[in-house]
Amino acid sequence: MLLDPVFWLFVLSVALLVIGVLGVVVATRRARRNERLGVPGMSPDLGSDFARIHELQTQVKRLGDEYDRLLAERDELETVLTRLAVLLEQADRAAAGLPTSTPEHAGRTTR
């Protein structure tokens, strides 16, 4: 009888049933304990989750502001470099004895 596979399948199914019932009991007790501690249906760690989300939103806003500042600085530096390129070109023309004129592309370049 102990070597019969049907017997062992039955024992295994009963063990799984007992484990399932114990899992439900433990989950129910934890849910009741959490309801006594705070808002029904919510875990006590939810407040810290909200604080973390707020912290991340603040960081995203700060990074967005820094991104905008860096874009403005990049545009300013690009304008300075364009102006320097025009001045260098005019200096080269003057050194070569060619007439100096402002090229059409001396303004701000667009991307």
C-alpha positions in Angstrom: 0.0 0.0 0.0 2.9 2.5 0.7 4.3 1.9 -2.8 1.0 2.7 -4.5 1.4 6.0 -6.5 -2.3 6.8 -6.0 -1.9 6.9 -2.3 1.0 9.3 -2.5 -0.9 11.6 -4.9 -3.8 11.6 -2.4 -1.3 12.5 0.4 0.2 15.3 -1.7 -3.2 16.7 -2.6 -4.2 16.8 1.1 -0.9 18.5 2.0 -1.4 21.1 -0.7 -5.0 21.7 0.5 -3.8 22.2 4.1 -1.0 24.6 3.0 -3.6 26.6 1.0 -6.0 26.8 3.9 -3.1 28.0 6.2 -2.1 30.6 3.6 -5.6 32.0 3.6 -5.7 32.1 7.4 -2.4 33.9 7.6 -3.4 36.4 4.9 -6.7 37.1 6.6 -5.0 37.7 10.0 -2.5 40.1 8.4 -5.3 42.0 6.6 -7.2 42.4 9.9 -4.0 43.6 11.7 -3.4 46.2 8.9 -6.9 47.4 9.1 -6.5 48.0 12.9 -3.3 49.9 12.3 -4.5 52.2 9.6 -6.8 52.7 6.7 -8.7 49.6 5.7 -7.2 47.8 2.7 -4.0 49.8 2.8 -0.6 48.8 4.1 1.2 50.9 6.7 4.0 51.5 4.3 1.8 53.5 2.0 2.7 56.8 3.6 6.4 56.2 3.0 5.5 55.3 -0.6 3.7 58.6 -1.1 6.6 60.4 0.5 9.0 58.7 -2.0 6.8 59.5 -4.9 6.7 63.2 -3.9 10.5 63.2 -3.5 10.9 61.7 -7.0 8.4 64.3 -8.5 10.4 67.1 -6.8 13.7 65.7 -8.3 12.1 65.4 -11.7 11.0 69.1 -11.6 14.5 70.1 -10.4 16.1 68.1 -13.3 13.7 69.7 -15.8 14.7 73.2 -14.6 18.4 72.3 -14.8 17.8 70.9 -18.4 16.2 74.2 -19.4 19.1 76.2 -17.9 21.6 74.0 -19.8 19.7 74.5 -23.0 19.8 78.3 -22.6 23.5 78.1 -21.8 24.2 75.9 -24.8 22.3 78.4 -27.1 24.3 81.3 -25.6 27.6 79.5 -26.2 26.6 78.5 -29.7 25.9 82.2 -30.4 29.3 83.2 -29.0 31.1 80.5 -31.1 29.2 81.7 -34.3 30.3 85.2 -33.6 33.9 84.2 -33.1 33.8 82.2 -36.3 32.6 85.3 -38.2 35.3 87.5 -36.6 38.0 84.9 -37.4 36.8 84.7 -41.0 36.9 88.5 -41.3 40.4 88.6 -39.8 41.6 86.0 -42.3 40.1 88.0 -45.2 41.7 91.2 -43.9 45.1 89.4 -43.6 44.8 88.1 -47.1 43.9 91.5 -48.4 40.3 90.5 -49.5 37.4 92.8 -48.8 35.7 92.0 -45.6 32.0 91.5 -45.7 29.6 89.9 -43.2 28.6 86.5 -44.5 24.9 85.7 -44.7 25.2 82.7 -42.3 26.6 84.9 -39.5 23.4 84.8 -37.6 22.1 82.1 -35.3 22.1 78.7 -36.7 19.0 76.5 -36.3 18.9 72.8 -35.6 
